[in-house]
Amino acid sequence: MTSSCPAPVRYPSSSTQAVIAAIDAAVAELDRTLRVHRAALERVRIGFHGSVRRRLDDEVALRSGLLSLWTQQLVYQRDELVAELGEARVLVDARTAAVAKCLAGDGD
């Protein structure tokens, strides 16, 4: 009764995995950029005192906060994609098992 067996399906495309890899690369780049900005501003900051130094501190805090926020958003999106990919694989594995069972004549 192979005509009543479900159609086989494939794993999610490699494009999802490519997106996850691209997000990982972007997170690493943001992290590197954050470290570079902090180091550069720290070097500049050393030569100043008073209100100029406080403004530089504020600039460091602002840039660090923005870069951290972007990093958090990317990590969240990556985690969502990884979860979706995992769920899709579970569904594909279950469907594949059902197709194999049906084709073997062990069920409908």
N, C-alpha and C positions, 0 to 999 in steps of 0.2 A: 504494500500500500504506500508506495513512495509518493504518490500524487497528493496525499494528505499530509506529508511531512512539511515542516516549515522550511523556508528557503534559508540557506546558509548566509551568514553575514561576515563582514570583515572587521578587523580592529580599526579604531579611528585612524585617520590618515596621519602620516608623519608630519603634516603641517602643524598639528597641535603640539607635537613634541618640539618642532622647530620654534614655535612661538614661545614655549616654555624656556628653551635654550636662549632665545633672544632676550627674554625678560631677565634671566639669570645674568646675562652679559650686561644688560642695562643697569641692574642693581649693583653689580661689581664696579661698573664705570661711575655710577653716582657715588658709591662709597669712596672710590679713589679721588673723585673730584672734591668731595667733602674734605678729605684729609689734606689735599693740596691747598684748597682755599683756607682752611684753618691754619696751616703752616705758613702760608704767604702772609695772611693778615697778622699772624702772631709776630712775624719778622718785622712787619711795618709798624705794628703797635708798640714795639719795644722803644722806638725812638720818640714817642709822644707821651705827654702827661696831661692830666686834667680832663677838660671837656672833650678834647680831640680823642684822647684815649678811650673815654666812655663811648663816644660815637663809634669808634672802631670796634669796641666790644659789642655794641648794639648791632653793628653790621655783621660781625661774626655770628652772633646769636640768630639774626634774621636769616642769613644764608644757610646756616646749619639747620635751622628749623625747616626751611623750605626743602632743602635736599633730603632731610630725614622724612618729611611728609611724602615726597615723591617716591622715596625708597619704600616706605610702608605701603603706599598704594600699589606699587609694582609687585611687592611681595604678596599682598592680598590677592591681586589678580592671578599671580602665578599659582598660589595655593588653590584658588578656585578652579583653574585649568587642570591642575594635577588631580584634584578631587573628581572633576568631571571625566577626566581620562580614566581614572580608576573605576568609576561607576560604569563607564562604557565598556571597559574590559570585562567586568563582572557579567554584564548583560550579554556580551558577545560569547563569553565562555559558557554561560548557561544555554544560550541559543545553540551553540555548536554541539554541546552535549545532547540537547534535545534532538537535533538533526541526526547525530550519530546513532542515538538510541532508536529513533524512528526508522532510519535506513537499515538498521540491524534487525528490525522487526520486533523490537522489544516494547513498542508502544506506538501510539498514534501521533 
